[in-house]
Amino acid sequence: MVTDLHVVPARCGRAVRLAKGQAIQIINTHGQQVVDTWCFNADDMSEFMSMEHLHATLQGIFPAKGDGLTTNRRRPILILEEDSSPGRHDTVIAACDVHRYAALGCTQYHDNCTDNLKTALGQINLRAAACPAPLNLWMNIPVGPDGKITWGEPLCKPGDHVTLRAVFDCIVVMSTCPQDMIPINGAACTPTEVHYRLLT
């Protein structure tokens, strides 16, 4: 069964509960939006999807269709079941925060993914002890042979989507990254909304 389409507004976060076996399809509506994505054990928020542990599991940094996305307890919490995009997602870069924008020269408060995580969890009466490194869906961070990174533009097209299926009961949190100072969300540097639906 497919549920109705829901929106994550530009620069905002949303938290969604998934039961074991249920899936969420996240849609890059306009094709250039990065979505910082986290996942927590619904019964124990101290267990969460961990990019550091995922690297060891994958023996690499780019998850692909069929991969299990592992937690800090080294077991899969989500399966990357479907990916209609070119498959470039970042697992290296931390979520943006007020300190990141200050370093880029911002002198006033700037919306950020770290605060979006906290707000989204708060809307369902949950909190995380810290902000884990997210799975940055569609964020294009090429890594050169010398280990240097480049801040690239997303490679996906409008309507590209990923489907993530829950291995056990969990909380998925999405943040439409508010980055508008470098072209992480495309050359226009304009964050946009994305959509999602639940699948059973």
C-alpha positions as semicolon CSV with decimal commas, in nm:
position;residue;x (nm);y (nm);z (nm)
1;M;0,000;0,000;0,000
2;V;0,118;0,353;-0,081
3;T;0,020;0,645;0,140
4;D;-0,043;1,003;0,035
5;L;0,241;1,231;-0,068
6;H;0,382;1,451;0,209
7;V;0,611;1,754;0,190
8;V;0,926;1,854;0,374
9;P;0,933;2,231;0,317
10;A;1,251;2,403;0,207
11;R;1,498;2,461;0,494
12;C;1,293;2,242;0,733
13;G;1,298;1,899;0,896
14;R;1,046;1,620;0,945
15;A;1,054;1,303;1,156
16;V;0,862;0,990;1,054
17;R;0,805;0,665;1,242
18;L;0,857;0,345;1,042
19;A;0,746;0,003;1,159
20;K;0,958;-0,302;1,081
21;G;0,915;-0,382;0,711
22;Q;0,767;-0,044;0,623
23;A;0,948;0,183;0,378
24;I;0,979;0,553;0,304
25;Q;1,027;0,688;-0,047
26;I;1,201;1,026;-0,051
27;I;1,157;1,223;-0,373
28;N;1,392;1,495;-0,497
29;T;1,105;1,700;-0,640
30;H;1,314;1,962;-0,820
31;G;1,628;1,753;-0,866
32;Q;1,884;1,968;-0,687
33;Q;1,800;1,939;-0,318
34;V;2,022;1,766;-0,063
35;V;1,836;1,586;0,217
36;D;2,028;1,520;0,537
37;T;1,886;1,191;0,663
38;W;1,911;1,021;1,002
39;C;1,759;0,707;1,147
40;F;1,719;0,607;1,514
41;N;1,606;0,288;1,686
42;A;1,248;0,365;1,791
43;D;1,300;0,181;2,121
44;D;1,645;0,320;2,204
45;M;1,754;0,656;2,066
46;S;2,115;0,583;2,160
47;E;2,127;0,346;1,860
48;F;2,134;0,531;1,529
49;M;2,243;0,499;1,168
50;S;2,617;0,569;1,176
51;M;2,822;0,676;0,876
52;E;3,149;0,578;1,045
53;H;3,024;0,224;1,100
54;L;2,871;0,215;0,753
55;H;3,212;0,284;0,597
56;A;3,351;-0,029;0,760
57;T;3,052;-0,235;0,645
58;L;3,066;-0,109;0,286
59;Q;3,445;-0,089;0,273
60;G;3,372;0,236;0,090
61;I;3,184;0,563;0,120
62;F;2,902;0,542;-0,137
63;P;2,600;0,324;-0,047
64;A;2,422;0,157;-0,339
65;K;2,095;-0,024;-0,405
66;G;2,063;-0,329;-0,182
67;D;2,303;-0,208;0,086
68;G;2,215;-0,225;0,453
69;L;2,269;0,105;0,634
70;T;2,425;0,013;0,966
71;T;2,399;0,157;1,315
72;N;2,659;0,232;1,578
73;R;2,589;-0,125;1,698
74;R;2,694;-0,257;1,355
75;R;2,361;-0,393;1,236
76;P;2,141;-0,269;0,950
77;I;1,855;-0,038;1,043
78;L;1,750;0,052;0,685
79;I;1,792;-0,112;0,348
80;L;1,855;0,112;0,046
81;E;1,595;-0,075;-0,157
82;E;1,563;0,153;-0,460
83;D;1,753;0,448;-0,607
84;S;1,648;0,607;-0,936
85;S;1,921;0,874;-0,919
86;P;2,284;0,836;-1,034
87;G;2,349;0,708;-0,682
88;R;2,583;0,976;-0,556
89;H;2,509;1,033;-0,187
90;D;2,752;1,167;0,072
91;T;2,853;0,988;0,392
92;V;3,153;1,205;0,480
93;I;3,030;1,556;0,562
94;A;2,872;1,651;0,896
95;A;2,533;1,822;0,912
96;C;2,551;2,199;0,874
97;D;2,514;2,403;1,192
98;V;2,542;2,763;1,311
99;H;2,920;2,727;1,339
100;R;2,948;2,619;0,974
101;Y;2,758;2,926;0,856
102;A;2,961;3,154;1,083
103;A;3,278;3,013;0,924
104;L;3,130;3,097;0,583
105;G;3,080;3,458;0,694
106;C;2,719;3,456;0,810
107;T;2,673;3,710;1,091
108;Q;2,311;3,626;1,183
109;Y;2,127;3,304;1,264
110;H;2,102;3,071;0,965
111;D;1,865;2,776;0,937
112;N;2,067;2,455;0,959
113;C;2,029;2,078;0,952
114;T;2,149;2,024;1,308
115;D;1,872;2,244;1,446
116;N;1,624;2,089;1,200
117;L;1,701;1,746;1,346
118;K;1,634;1,870;1,699
119;T;1,312;2,048;1,598
120;A;1,177;1,754;1,395
121;L;1,236;1,509;1,681
122;G;1,081;1,755;1,925
123;Q;0,763;1,760;1,717
124;I;0,714;1,390;1,802
125;N;0,835;1,433;2,163
126;L;1,177;1,278;2,113
127;R;1,533;1,403;2,144
128;A;1,877;1,280;2,048
129;A;2,176;1,320;2,276
130;A;2,383;1,454;1,985
131;C;2,361;1,506;1,609
132;P;2,506;1,200;1,432
133;A;2,670;1,243;1,093
134;P;2,383;1,212;0,842
135;L;2,340;1,024;0,519
136;N;2,337;1,325;0,286
137;L;2,107;1,208;0,010
138;W;2,204;1,350;-0,331
139;M;2,493;1,552;-0,189
140;N;2,779;1,530;-0,439
141;I;3,120;1,538;-0,270
142;P;3,376;1,400;-0,517
143;V;3,688;1,263;-0,349
144;G;4,013;1,287;-0,546
145;P;4,297;1,033;-0,545
146;D;4,484;1,264;-0,307
147;G;4,194;1,251;-0,061
148;K;4,086;1,609;-0,130
149;I;3,713;1,677;-0,162
150;T;3,515;1,905;-0,393
151;W;3,181;2,072;-0,318
152;G;2,987;1,953;-0,623
153;E;2,632;2,009;-0,741
154;P;2,375;1,726;-0,718
155;L;2,375;1,486;-1,015
156;C;2,008;1,389;-0,991
157;K;1,711;1,505;-1,198
158;P;1,365;1,619;-1,086
159;G;1,160;1,329;-0,952
160;D;1,455;1,104;-0,867
161;H;1,387;0,909;-0,550
162;V;1,526;0,662;-0,301
163;T;1,333;0,398;-0,107
164;L;1,454;0,305;0,242
165;R;1,301;0,001;0,414
166;A;1,305;-0,044;0,791
167;V;1,478;-0,354;0,927
168;F;1,319;-0,285;1,267
169;D;1,101;-0,012;1,419
170;C;1,277;0,319;1,370
171;I;1,251;0,695;1,334
172;V;1,365;0,853;1,006
173;V;1,444;1,225;1,012
174;M;1,485;1,433;0,696
175;S;1,617;1,789;0,662
176;T;1,600;1,982;0,336
177;C;1,946;2,133;0,369
178;P;1,928;2,515;0,400
179;Q;2,274;2,565;0,245
180;D;2,253;2,873;0,022
181;M;2,610;3,002;0,041
182;I;2,782;2,734;-0,170
183;P;2,625;2,531;-0,456
184;I;2,550;2,212;-0,259
185;N;2,184;2,251;-0,358
186;G;2,268;2,341;-0,719
187;A;2,414;2,644;-0,893
188;A;2,117;2,863;-0,796
189;C;2,196;2,808;-0,425
190;T;1,823;2,795;-0,356
191;P;1,693;2,527;-0,116
192;T;1,361;2,371;-0,221
193;E;1,100;2,137;-0,077
194;V;1,106;1,761;-0,126
195;H;0,828;1,504;-0,095
196;Y;0,797;1,163;0,065
197;R;0,548;0,880;0,092
198;L;0,523;0,569;0,307
199;L;0,515;0,222;0,149
200;T;0,408;-0,106;0,305
